[in-house]
Amino acid sequence: MVVMMRQDILFQDRLRIVIGVIADTHVPDRVDALHPELENNLQSEKVDAIIHAGDISSPAVVKQLEHIAPVFAVRGNRDWAFSKALPWSRTIVIGGVRILLIHGQGGLWDYLVDKVWYLLDGYRPERYLRLIERHLKDEQVIVFGHTHRALVLERQGRLFINPGSAAFGIGKDGQPSMGILEIEEGRASARIVNLSKLKANGRSWKKF
């Protein structure tokens, strides 16, 4: 069962923890299955846990990922199936590092205003970072999604990670991706792992 709701304190006795970070899988609202490389990549990275930053769409996705490692998730704007099961944001503590999990779209008004700004001014990561920073307390790492654009950024002493979409990047040639968050002796670092550019043939995957 998906690990959720309480403020979890995990892996305190471990010197190094590897966490798979994913978001915006959109199964089955946009495609029928997870990206064909996603599970193999998580397994090859030997992840100790998986963070999903929302727009999961189906509880079946969480159950599938739990065969690899414990899953910590938050609700995205397309996660109607999780309306009573997942919070919009949560804080977990892994290896002594406090991590905020949030999808990143803000409230309904924020979401609508951003749609207008996106049409007028394109993608600006600062818009999403400002929304997220409203929720910050003393977290050292912030994991978010929503934009379908990968980002690893240090900002005011905090590490922000957006793994991009594990299904679709932005535009017809967009790069799907995931993230790896490593915590070693209380220090966090992150990197992006690109997945092959695939497209849906109907609702199934095939290569370009």
C-alpha positions in Angstrom: 0.0 0.0 0.0 1.2 3.5 -0.8 3.1 5.1 2.1 1.4 8.4 2.9 -0.1 11.0 5.2 2.2 10.8 8.3 5.5 12.7 8.6 7.8 9.8 7.9 11.3 9.5 9.3 13.3 6.9 7.3 16.7 5.3 6.9 18.2 7.1 9.8 20.8 4.3 10.2 22.0 4.4 6.6 25.0 6.4 5.3 23.7 6.5 1.7 20.2 6.3 0.3 19.2 6.4 -3.3 15.7 7.6 -4.2 14.0 7.4 -7.5 12.0 10.6 -8.3 9.2 10.6 -10.8 6.2 12.7 -11.8 3.5 13.1 -14.3 3.2 9.4 -15.4 -0.4 10.0 -16.6 -1.5 6.4 -16.7 -4.2 5.8 -17.9 -5.4 9.3 -18.7 -2.9 9.8 -21.5 -1.2 6.5 -22.1 -2.0 2.9 -21.1 1.2 2.0 -19.3 4.4 3.3 -17.7 7.3 4.3 -20.0 8.9 0.9 -21.0 12.3 2.0 -19.5 11.1 3.4 -16.2 11.0 0.3 -14.0 14.3 -1.1 -15.4 16.0 2.3 -14.7 14.7 2.4 -11.1 15.9 -1.2 -10.6 19.3 -0.6 -12.1 19.8 2.4 -9.9 19.0 0.1 -6.9 16.6 2.7 -5.4 15.7 2.4 -1.7 12.5 4.4 -2.1 10.5 6.1 -4.9 8.9 9.6 -4.7 6.1 10.4 -7.1 5.3 14.1 -7.3 1.8 13.8 -8.7 -0.3 13.3 -11.8 -0.2 9.6 -11.1 -3.8 9.1 -12.3 -4.3 5.5 -11.3 -3.7 3.6 -8.0 -2.5 0.7 -10.1 0.6 2.7 -11.0 1.5 3.0 -7.3 1.0 -0.7 -6.8 3.2 -1.5 -9.7 6.0 0.7 -8.5 5.8 -0.7 -5.0 7.2 -4.0 -6.3 10.5 -2.1 -6.7 10.6 0.0 -3.5 8.3 1.9 -1.0 6.4 4.7 -2.7 5.9 8.2 -1.2 3.4 10.3 -3.2 1.4 13.4 -3.4 -1.7 14.4 -5.3 -1.5 16.2 -8.6 -4.2 18.2 -10.4 -5.2 15.2 -12.5 -5.3 12.8 -9.5 -9.1 12.6 -9.0 -8.7 8.9 -8.1 -6.6 9.9 -5.1 -8.9 12.7 -3.8 -9.3 11.0 -0.4 -6.1 9.1 -0.3 -3.2 11.5 -1.0 -2.4 15.0 0.4 -1.5 18.0 -1.9 1.8 18.3 -0.1 3.7 16.4 2.6 7.1 16.4 4.3 9.2 13.3 4.8 12.6 12.9 6.5 15.0 10.6 4.8 18.5 10.1 6.0 18.2 13.1 8.2 17.2 15.4 5.3 13.7 17.0 5.3 12.0 16.8 1.9 8.9 18.6 0.8 6.8 16.7 -1.8 4.4 18.8 -3.8 3.0 18.7 -7.3 3.4 22.5 -7.8 0.3 23.8 -9.5 -0.9 25.8 -6.6 -4.6 26.4 -6.0 -7.3 26.6 -8.7 -6.8 30.4 -9.1 -3.0 30.0 -9.3 -3.5 27.2 -11.9 -5.7 29.4 -14.1 -3.5 32.5 -13.8 -0.5 30.4 -14.8 -2.3 29.1 -17.9 -2.6 32.8 -19.0 1.0 33.7 -18.2 2.2 30.5 -20.0 0.4 31.6 -23.2 1.7 35.2 -22.9 5.3 34.5 -21.6 6.1 30.8 -22.0 7.7 28.6 -19.4 9.3 30.5 -16.5 10.4 28.2 -13.6 10.3 31.2 -11.2 6.5 31.2 -11.3 6.3 27.7 -10.0 9.1 28.1 -7.5 7.3 31.1 -5.9 4.1 29.1 -5.5 6.0 26.2 -3.9 8.0 28.5 -1.6 4.7 29.5 0.1 4.6 26.0 1.6 8.2 25.9 2.8 9.2 25.6 6.5 12.6 24.1 7.2 12.8 21.6 4.3 16.2 21.2 2.7 15.0 19.5 -0.5 11.8 20.2 -2.6 10.5 17.7 -5.1 7.8 18.9 -7.5 6.3 18.1 -10.9 3.5 19.6 -13.1 5.7 21.4 -15.7 6.9 18.3 -17.5 10.3 20.0 -17.6 13.3 18.6 -15.7 15.1 20.9 -13.3 17.8 20.6 -10.6 18.4 23.9 -8.9 20.0 25.2 -5.8 18.1 28.3 -4.5 18.6 30.1 -1.2 20.3 27.1 0.3 17.7 24.5 -0.8 17.8 21.9 -3.5 14.8 21.9 -5.9 14.2 18.9 -8.1 11.6 18.4 -10.9 12.2 15.1 -12.5 10.2 16.1 -15.6 7.5 13.8 -16.9 8.2 10.1 -17.0 5.7 10.0 -19.9 5.9 13.1 -22.1 8.1 16.0 -22.3 6.9 19.3 -23.7 6.3 19.5 -27.4 6.3 16.7 -30.0 10.1 16.1 -29.4 10.0 16.5 -25.6 12.3 14.3 -23.6 10.7 12.1 -20.9 12.8 11.8 -17.8 13.1 10.8 -14.2 15.4 11.9 -11.3 17.7 10.3 -8.8 18.1 11.9 -5.4 21.1 10.7 -3.4 21.4 11.4 0.3 24.8 10.6 1.9 25.8 11.5 5.4 23.0 14.1 5.6 23.8 15.7 2.3 21.6 15.7 -0.8 22.4 15.7 -4.5 20.3 15.1 -7.6 20.6 14.3 -11.2 18.2 13.8 -14.2 18.1 10.5 -16.1 16.6 10.8 -19.6 14.3 8.1 -21.0 14.1 7.3 -24.7 11.9 9.5 -26.8 8.8 7.5 -27.4 5.3 8.3 -28.5 2.0 6.7 -28.1 0.7 4.8 -31.1 -3.0 5.1 -30.1 -2.4 4.5 -26.4 0.6 2.2 -26.6 4.3 3.1 -26.7 6.6 2.9 -29.8 9.9 4.6 -30.7 10.1 7.7 -33.0 
